[in-house]
Amino acid sequence: MEEGMTEIIMMEQGQCCAAQRHLVAEYPLRLVVDDRELATLIASPHELEYLVTGFLRLQGLIETKEDLLLMGVCKNEGEAQVRIRGALPEKIRPVLTSGCGGGISLNLPRATQIAPTEVRYSFSQLQQAMKQLQQLAEAYTRHGGIHSTGVSDGNRILLYAEDLGRHNTLDRIAGEALHKGIDLQGLLLVTSGRISSEMAGKCCQLGIAVLASRTSPTDMAVRLSEQAGMTLAGYVRGGRCEVYSHPERLDASG
């Protein structure tokens, strides 16, 4: 049987039959920075370098690619060994977050002011970005239970990430952008899952101008987005959406 498959029994009213199903892979990765174990990230087992880089970036432990002096990921051992420029803070207290897959954050999200920007997006660009995200998710994913996130310039998806954890997709985007030298300031980010305050906080740190989801945000995510100057939209589907903060950045007529 193919790796990642399991035998199941399909049941319908009055009948059942044997079948196979792809399962979502749940992979624990122990993160060791400068010989100190910081966290165990529960994630999907692909492109772990982006995940680790983005996690460190969004925790404020690195700012540039050059701050990563060494990084080695041993998939068999489930461990990432990293050395960074500068000293780690003496006291780092992991915080359990609401993200799927038991997310860990070393710092609670802060309302980071979005830099003033003249960037505007039309409603049709928002709808198109969400449609492109769905198409990518359908192309890459053979099973349910996976969240997806994409960053768009209003015309096309520039970066795409998927993971069993909603928060992990943002770490992956942040890491890949740092490795590839892509500035996320003023861009549009679309995601498949619920938007928590942690996710909104990470988008603020990255300078995202518009954050949008197919589903809902939490009350803390709305407050944080309003304070930071970030546009937050939910339920982007079926030709409509709900805008919770800074609607002036979206043009409903376009």
C-alpha positions in Angstrom: 0.0 0.0 0.0 1.3 3.5 -0.8 2.9 5.5 2.0 0.4 7.7 3.7 -2.6 5.5 2.8 -4.8 3.6 5.2 -7.5 1.0 4.8 -11.0 2.2 5.7 -14.5 1.0 5.5 -16.9 3.2 3.5 -20.4 3.1 4.9 -23.6 4.3 3.3 -27.2 3.6 4.2 -27.6 -0.2 3.7 -24.1 -1.0 2.4 -20.4 -0.8 3.2 -17.2 -1.5 1.3 -13.4 -1.5 1.7 -11.4 1.4 0.4 -8.2 3.4 0.9 -7.8 6.9 2.1 -4.8 9.4 2.2 -4.1 10.6 5.8 -2.8 14.0 6.8 0.8 13.5 8.0 1.4 15.0 11.5 5.1 15.5 12.0 6.8 16.7 15.3 9.9 18.8 14.7 12.1 19.6 17.7 13.7 23.1 17.3 17.1 23.6 18.9 18.6 27.1 18.6 22.2 27.7 19.8 22.0 24.4 21.8 18.8 25.4 23.5 15.6 23.5 22.8 12.9 26.1 22.1 9.8 24.3 21.0 8.4 21.3 19.2 6.6 22.3 16.1 3.8 20.1 15.0 3.5 20.4 11.2 3.3 18.8 7.8 6.6 17.1 6.8 7.6 19.2 3.8 9.9 22.2 3.2 10.8 22.4 6.9 13.5 24.9 6.3 10.9 27.5 5.3 8.8 26.6 8.4 11.8 27.0 10.8 13.0 30.2 9.2 9.5 31.8 9.3 8.9 30.7 12.9 12.2 32.3 14.0 11.5 35.5 12.0 8.0 36.0 13.4 9.3 35.4 16.9 11.7 38.2 16.4 14.8 36.0 16.7 16.0 36.8 13.2 15.3 39.6 10.7 17.3 38.7 7.6 18.6 35.6 5.9 22.1 36.5 7.0 21.0 36.2 10.7 20.8 32.4 10.0 24.4 31.3 10.5 23.6 27.6 10.3 20.5 25.5 9.8 20.3 21.7 9.5 17.1 19.7 9.5 17.3 16.0 10.1 14.0 14.6 9.1 14.8 11.1 10.3 15.5 12.4 13.8 12.8 15.0 13.8 15.1 17.8 14.8 16.2 21.2 13.4 19.6 22.5 14.6 20.0 26.3 14.1 22.6 28.9 15.0 21.7 32.5 14.8 23.5 35.9 14.9 23.2 37.5 18.3 22.3 36.0 21.6 19.0 34.4 22.5 17.0 36.1 25.3 17.6 34.5 28.6 14.0 33.9 29.3 11.7 32.6 26.6 8.4 31.2 27.7 6.5 29.1 25.1 2.8 29.9 24.8 0.3 27.4 23.6 -1.8 29.0 20.8 -5.2 28.3 19.2 -3.7 27.1 16.0 -4.4 23.7 14.6 -1.7 21.1 15.4 -0.8 22.5 18.8 0.9 25.6 17.7 3.6 27.2 19.8 4.4 30.9 20.0 7.3 32.4 22.0 5.7 35.8 22.0 2.1 36.9 22.1 1.1 38.8 19.0 1.4 42.6 19.1 -0.5 45.2 17.1 2.3 46.3 14.7 1.2 49.5 12.8 1.0 48.8 9.1 3.1 51.3 7.2 1.0 53.9 5.3 0.4 52.7 1.8 -1.6 53.9 -1.2 -2.1 50.3 -2.3 -5.7 49.4 -3.0 -7.3 46.2 -4.2 -10.6 45.8 -6.0 -13.2 43.4 -4.9 -12.7 41.3 -8.0 -8.9 41.0 -7.2 -9.8 39.7 -3.8 -12.2 37.2 -5.2 -9.7 36.1 -7.9 -7.0 35.6 -5.3 -9.2 33.4 -3.2 -10.2 31.4 -6.4 -6.5 30.9 -7.3 -5.8 29.7 -3.7 -8.6 27.1 -4.0 -7.2 25.9 -7.4 -3.7 25.5 -5.9 -5.1 23.6 -2.9 -7.0 21.3 -5.2 -3.9 20.7 -7.3 -1.6 19.9 -4.4 -3.8 18.2 -1.8 -5.1 14.6 -2.1 -6.9 14.6 1.3 -8.8 17.0 3.6 -7.6 18.5 6.8 -5.0 20.7 5.3 -5.0 24.5 5.5 -3.7 26.7 2.7 -2.4 30.3 2.4 -1.3 32.4 -0.5 0.2 35.9 -1.0 -1.0 37.9 -4.0 0.0 41.1 -5.7 -3.6 41.4 -7.0 -2.8 39.6 -10.2 -1.3 36.3 -9.2 -0.3 34.2 -6.2 3.4 34.9 -5.5 3.8 32.4 -2.6 1.8 29.4 -1.6 1.9 27.3 1.5 -0.1 24.4 3.0 0.1 22.7 6.4 -2.1 20.9 8.9 -1.8 24.0 11.1 -3.2 27.4 10.0 -0.5 29.3 11.9 2.2 27.1 10.2 1.2 28.3 6.8 2.1 31.9 7.8 5.4 30.8 9.2 6.1 29.0 5.9 5.2 32.1 3.9 7.4 34.3 6.1 10.3 31.9 5.7 10.1 31.4 2.0 9.8 35.2 1.5 12.9 35.8 3.5 14.9 33.1 1.6 13.7 34.5 -1.8 14.0 38.1 -0.9 10.3 38.9 -1.5 9.0 42.0 0.3 5.5 41.3 1.6 4.7 44.9 2.5 1.4 46.0 1.1 0.4 42.6 -0.4 -2.8 40.7 -0.1 -2.9 37.4 1.9 -5.7 34.9 1.5 -6.1 31.8 3.7 -8.5 28.9 4.0 -8.9 28.8 7.8 -10.3 30.8 10.7 -8.2 34.0 11.5 -7.0 34.1 15.1 -5.3 37.0 16.8 -2.0 35.1 16.4 -2.5 34.9 12.6 -3.5 38.6 12.4 -0.5 39.5 14.5 1.9 37.7 12.2 0.4 39.3 9.1 0.8 42.7 10.7 4.5 41.9 11.4 4.9 41.1 7.7 3.3 44.3 6.5 0.3 42.6 4.9 -2.2 45.2 3.8 -5.3 43.0 3.3 -5.9 39.7 5.2 -8.8 37.6 3.9 -10.3 34.2 4.7 -13.0 31.9 3.5 -14.3 31.7 7.0 -14.4 33.9 10.1 -12.0 35.9 12.3 -12.0 36.0 16.1 -12.9 39.1 18.0 -9.3 39.7 19.1 -8.2 39.4 15.4 -10.6 42.1 14.5 -9.4 44.4 17.3 -5.8 43.9 16.4 -6.3 44.5 12.7 -8.2 47.7 13.4 -5.5 49.0 15.7 -2.7 48.1 13.2 -4.4 49.6 10.1 -4.8 46.2 8.3 -7.9 45.4 6.3 -9.5 42.2 7.5 -12.2 40.3 5.5 -14.0 37.0 6.1 -16.4 34.7 4.3 -14.8 35.5 0.9 -17.0 33.2 -1.2 -20.0 33.0 -3.3 -19.4 36.5 -4.8 -19.5 38.3 -1.5 -17.4 38.9 1.7 -17.6 40.6 5.1 -15.1 43.4 5.9 -14.3 43.8 9.6 -11.7 46.5 9.6 -10.4 49.3 7.3 -12.8 48.8 4.3 -11.3 51.8 2.6 -8.5 49.7 1.1 -11.0 47.6 -0.9 -12.9 49.0 -3.9 -16.3 47.4 -4.1 -17.0 48.8 -7.6 -14.0 47.0 -9.2 
